[in-house]
Amino acid sequence: MPVLLLIIIGAAAGFIATRVMDLKTDLITTVVIGMFGALIGGLVLRFLLMLTGAAAGFVGAILGAMLLIWAWKAVTGRK
């Protein structure tokens, strides 16, 4: 069940992050960005998650995915 939840949250976070960062990707890439973004955001915002609950985890997932997209664009030169 936790893996399924990670995929669902990753898909939602990846979708929002790719739209905010104006990155056109396919479904699999969007989900992967969201999942890794959730991991990054979860690590960075763990303290905030303990204080405010699951909503902070979702915000952290979006911010983590946006950070990953920014790094991807910086490395590859894509727009």
URTARA-V607667 format. One record per residue. N is the residue number from 1. RES is the residue in one letter. SS is DSSP state (hx for helix, st for strand, lp for the rest). PHI is phi in degrees with one decimal (999 if undefined). D_LAST is the distance of its C-alpha to the last C-alpha in Angstrom with 2 decimals. Layout:
BEGIN
n: <N | N>
res: <RES | RES>
ss: <SS | SS>
phi: <PHI | PHI>
d_last: <D_LAST | D_LAST>
END
This chain:
BEGIN
n: <1 | 2 | 3 | 4 | 5 | 6 | 7 | 8 | 9 | 10 | 11 | 12 | 13 | 14 | 15 | 16 | 17 | 18 | 19 | 20 | 21 | 22 | 23 | 24 | 25 | 26 | 27 | 28 | 29 | 30 | 31 | 32 | 33 | 34 | 35 | 36 | 37 | 38 | 39 | 40 | 41 | 42 | 43 | 44 | 45 | 46 | 47 | 48 | 49 | 50 | 51 | 52 | 53 | 54 | 55 | 56 | 57 | 58 | 59 | 60 | 61 | 62 | 63 | 64 | 65 | 66 | 67 | 68 | 69 | 70 | 71 | 72 | 73 | 74 | 75 | 76 | 77 | 78 | 79>
res: <M | P | V | L | L | L | I | I | I | G | A | A | A | G | F | I | A | T | R | V | M | D | L | K | T | D | L | I | T | T | V | V | I | G | M | F | G | A | L | I | G | G | L | V | L | R | F | L | L | M | L | T | G | A | A | A | G | F | V | G | A | I | L | G | A | M | L | L | I | W | A | W | K | A | V | T | G | R | K>
ss: <lp | hx | hx | hx | hx | hx | hx | hx | hx | hx | hx | hx | hx | hx | hx | hx | hx | hx | hx | hx | lp | lp | lp | lp | lp | lp | hx | hx | hx | hx | hx | hx | hx | hx | hx | hx | hx | hx | hx | hx | hx | hx | hx | hx | lp | hx | hx | hx | hx | hx | hx | hx | lp | hx | hx | hx | hx | hx | hx | hx | hx | hx | hx | hx | hx | hx | hx | hx | hx | hx | hx | hx | hx | hx | hx | hx | lp | lp | lp>
phi: <999 | -61.5 | -67.2 | -62.5 | -63.3 | -62.2 | -66.6 | -65.7 | -63.8 | -62.0 | -64.0 | -66.4 | -65.2 | -63.0 | -60.2 | -64.1 | -64.8 | -67.7 | -73.8 | -64.8 | -89.0 | 52.8 | -118.7 | -91.9 | -134.2 | -80.6 | -62.4 | -62.8 | -63.4 | -61.3 | -65.2 | -63.4 | -59.1 | -64.2 | -66.6 | -68.0 | -62.7 | -64.1 | -65.7 | -63.8 | -63.1 | -65.1 | -69.0 | -70.7 | -106.5 | -57.4 | -63.9 | -63.3 | -61.9 | -64.8 | -80.2 | -117.1 | 96.4 | -66.0 | -60.5 | -66.2 | -64.1 | -67.0 | -62.0 | -62.8 | -63.4 | -64.4 | -63.2 | -64.1 | -65.5 | -65.0 | -62.9 | -64.0 | -63.1 | -60.8 | -64.6 | -61.0 | -64.5 | -65.0 | -76.5 | -91.9 | 78.7 | -75.7 | -119.5>
d_last: <35.50 | 33.24 | 30.90 | 30.73 | 30.07 | 27.22 | 25.63 | 26.18 | 24.92 | 21.93 | 21.09 | 21.50 | 19.62 | 16.68 | 16.69 | 16.84 | 14.26 | 11.58 | 12.62 | 12.78 | 9.36 | 8.01 | 7.14 | 9.19 | 11.61 | 15.24 | 18.14 | 18.99 | 15.61 | 15.59 | 19.15 | 18.64 | 15.90 | 18.39 | 21.32 | 20.05 | 18.84 | 22.37 | 23.89 | 22.03 | 22.70 | 26.22 | 27.00 | 25.74 | 27.29 | 30.42 | 32.74 | 31.27 | 31.66 | 35.30 | 35.90 | 34.30 | 34.05 | 31.61 | 29.62 | 28.41 | 27.40 | 25.18 | 23.59 | 23.23 | 21.58 | 18.92 | 18.44 | 18.46 | 15.80 | 13.56 | 14.46 | 13.72 | 10.15 | 9.72 | 11.60 | 9.79 | 6.42 | 9.08 | 10.99 | 8.97 | 6.66 | 3.77 | 0.00>
END
